[in-house]
Amino acid sequence: MSIPLEDLVTDIVGKAQRGLGLSDTDLADRIGIEISELEAVKQVRGVAFAEVEKLARALELGPKSLVAIAEGKYNPTVTMPKTGFFQSNTTYGDMTVNSYLVWDAETGLAAAFDTGADCTPVLEEIKKRNLTLQDVYLTHTHIDHVVDLDRLLEKAGGSVGVHVNEAEALDKAATFKPGVTFSLGKLHIETRDTSGHSAGGTTFLIHGLDRPLAIVGDALFAGSAGGIKTDYRAGLKRVRDNILSAQDGTILAPGHGPLTTVIQEKTSNPFFPGFRRPEAQDI
């Protein structure tokens, strides 16, 4: 499944600028340019790398990563698990949204993560593989991630548990506090707090597949991050501590955009320049 990056360079710059609470005047002053020059620099268009570096430093971003995304050179690659994982990408308004299905191959028990705009692909995968949907886990409750929940529960049949972070209580869902671990056959689902984009944003780290996997919702995208509504730096720290602390080969399954891995985001995501290795310094 070929899915483009969720964010353009202007989206990344805008999220960082809003997160830090900087006006255009503030940002131009930090860079040392006239405000009339700012738009071209923010688009990383027709400007010298030195100007991009000043912009990135002002926004606490990695300049080389920012340029790579502006030039269309960042395209993460992922080796998929041999079995037990399915990605759905459906259209919601003018964007697409991801949802996922994970299952234990031995027992046939499955869990859905979010619903996307249309749960049909997930339902079809369940039927094709003769799986039993045991649970639905919600990374957060923004409408594009839960809009088809009622239909998913109805069509799946049986008794399906729905789980959501206690900070985003929802009808029909049992609440949990991040840190609890759930079971799915022989798989284990660890919950980690990655709030910031939403009050109850949660990452689900799946143990037991042949590749480590984390369903991250909108906390992190390939080459970007979800817009952090409050306490911007703390939100990024939770991503560093609770997502990018996983094994380098861990597959990251975001709410929008393509799959990626921990190591690729450590080395290529502009929001996390502190992870750069000495031979690839970007700070």
JOFENGI-V938408 format. One record per residue. N is the residue number from 0. SS is DSSP state (H for helix, E for strand, - for the rest). PSI is psi in radians with two decimals (* if undefined). Layout:
n | ss | psi
N | SS | PSI
N | SS | PSI
//
This chain:
n | ss | psi
0 | - | 2.07
1 | - | 1.97
2 | - | 2.25
3 | - | 2.85
4 | - | 2.51
5 | - | -0.68
6 | - | 2.39
7 | - | 2.96
8 | H | -0.61
9 | H | -0.56
10 | H | -0.76
11 | H | -0.84
12 | H | -0.77
13 | H | -0.73
14 | H | -0.74
15 | H | -0.74
16 | H | -0.80
17 | H | -0.71
18 | H | -0.66
19 | H | -0.11
20 | - | 0.62
21 | - | 2.29
22 | - | 2.93
23 | H | -0.67
24 | H | -0.77
25 | H | -0.80
26 | H | -0.77
27 | H | -0.70
28 | H | -0.72
29 | H | -0.66
30 | H | -0.52
31 | - | 0.66
32 | - | 2.91
33 | - | 2.57
34 | H | -0.46
35 | H | -0.34
36 | H | -0.16
37 | H | -0.71
38 | H | -0.74
39 | H | -0.69
40 | H | -0.71
41 | H | -0.48
42 | - | 0.01
43 | - | 0.88
44 | - | 2.06
45 | - | 0.54
46 | - | 2.75
47 | - | 2.67
48 | H | -0.58
49 | H | -0.64
50 | H | -0.69
51 | H | -0.71
52 | H | -0.71
53 | H | -0.76
54 | H | -0.86
55 | H | -0.77
56 | H | -0.70
57 | H | -0.51
58 | H | 0.09
59 | - | 0.66
60 | - | 2.87
61 | - | 2.05
62 | H | -0.72
63 | H | -0.68
64 | H | -0.68
65 | H | -0.76
66 | H | -0.74
67 | H | -0.71
68 | H | -0.71
69 | H | -0.60
70 | - | 0.07
71 | - | 0.47
72 | - | -0.04
73 | - | 1.94
74 | - | 1.60
75 | - | 2.56
76 | - | 2.53
77 | - | 2.33
78 | - | 2.03
79 | - | 2.68
80 | - | 2.62
81 | - | -0.57
82 | - | 2.88
83 | - | 0.12
84 | E | 2.34
85 | E | 2.36
86 | E | 2.32
87 | E | 2.43
88 | E | 1.96
89 | E | 2.79
90 | E | 2.27
91 | E | 1.86
92 | - | -2.18
93 | - | 0.31
94 | E | 3.03
95 | E | 2.71
96 | E | 2.51
97 | E | 2.59
98 | E | 2.89
99 | E | 2.70
100 | E | 2.28
101 | E | 2.45
102 | E | 2.75
103 | - | 1.98
104 | - | -0.48
105 | - | -0.74
106 | - | -0.33
107 | - | 0.17
108 | E | 2.38
109 | E | 2.74
110 | E | 2.38
111 | E | 2.52
112 | E | 1.91
113 | - | 3.05
114 | - | -0.26
115 | - | -3.00
116 | - | -0.41
117 | - | 2.06
118 | - | 0.06
119 | H | -0.83
120 | H | -0.65
121 | H | -0.76
122 | H | -0.70
123 | H | -0.67
124 | H | -0.70
125 | H | -0.80
126 | H | -0.78
127 | H | -0.68
128 | - | 0.07
129 | - | 0.86
130 | - | 2.84
131 | E | 2.07
132 | E | 2.02
133 | E | -0.71
134 | E | 2.74
135 | E | 2.22
136 | E | 2.33
137 | - | 2.16
138 | - | -0.56
139 | - | 3.08
140 | - | 0.37
141 | - | 2.51
142 | H | -0.64
143 | H | -0.25
144 | H | -0.25
145 | H | 0.05
146 | - | -0.48
147 | - | 0.41
148 | H | -0.82
149 | H | -0.74
150 | H | -0.66
151 | H | -0.79
152 | H | -0.71
153 | H | -0.84
154 | H | -0.53
155 | H | -0.54
156 | - | 3.06
157 | - | -2.92
158 | - | 1.83
159 | - | 2.20
160 | E | 2.47
161 | E | 2.34
162 | E | 2.33
163 | E | 2.60
164 | E | 2.41
165 | H | -0.35
166 | H | -0.17
167 | H | 0.95
168 | - | 2.46
169 | - | 2.46
170 | - | 2.47
171 | - | -0.03
172 | - | 2.40
173 | E | 2.46
174 | E | 2.69
175 | E | 2.81
176 | - | 2.23
177 | - | 2.42
178 | - | -0.39
179 | - | 2.66
180 | E | 2.32
181 | E | 2.83
182 | E | 2.53
183 | E | 1.61
184 | - | -2.16
185 | - | 0.03
186 | E | 2.69
187 | E | 2.42
188 | E | 1.86
189 | E | 2.36
190 | E | 2.34
191 | E | 2.46
192 | E | 2.00
193 | - | 0.78
194 | - | 2.80
195 | - | -1.04
196 | - | -0.62
197 | - | 2.83
198 | - | -0.55
199 | - | 0.48
200 | - | 2.26
201 | E | 2.43
202 | E | 2.40
203 | E | 1.97
204 | E | 2.07
205 | E | 2.17
206 | E | 2.29
207 | - | -0.27
208 | - | 3.02
209 | - | -0.15
210 | - | 2.38
211 | - | 2.50
212 | E | 2.41
213 | E | 2.16
214 | E | 1.96
215 | E | -0.06
216 | E | -2.40
217 | - | 0.28
218 | - | -0.59
219 | - | 2.41
220 | E | 2.84
221 | - | 2.02
222 | - | 0.14
223 | E | -2.92
224 | - | 2.78
225 | - | 2.65
226 | - | 2.18
227 | - | 2.10
228 | - | -0.68
229 | - | 2.57
230 | - | 1.16
231 | H | -0.92
232 | H | -0.64
233 | H | -0.65
234 | H | -0.75
235 | H | -0.63
236 | H | -0.67
237 | H | -0.63
238 | H | -0.79
239 | H | -0.82
240 | H | -0.59
241 | H | -0.11
242 | - | -0.98
243 | - | -0.02
244 | - | -0.18
245 | - | 2.97
246 | - | 2.52
247 | - | -0.61
248 | - | 0.02
249 | - | 2.25
250 | E | 2.31
251 | E | 2.15
252 | E | 1.73
253 | E | 2.96
254 | - | -0.38
255 | - | 2.68
256 | - | -3.06
257 | - | 2.86
258 | - | 2.72
259 | E | -2.92
260 | E | 2.84
261 | H | -0.84
262 | H | -0.63
263 | H | -0.62
264 | H | -0.57
265 | H | -0.67
266 | H | -0.18
267 | H | -0.06
268 | - | 2.09
269 | H | -0.45
270 | H | -0.21
271 | H | 1.05
272 | H | -0.34
273 | H | -0.25
274 | H | -0.10
275 | - | 2.40
276 | - | 2.73
277 | H | -0.65
278 | H | -0.09
279 | H | 0.75
280 | - | 2.40
281 | - | 0.41
282 | - | *
//
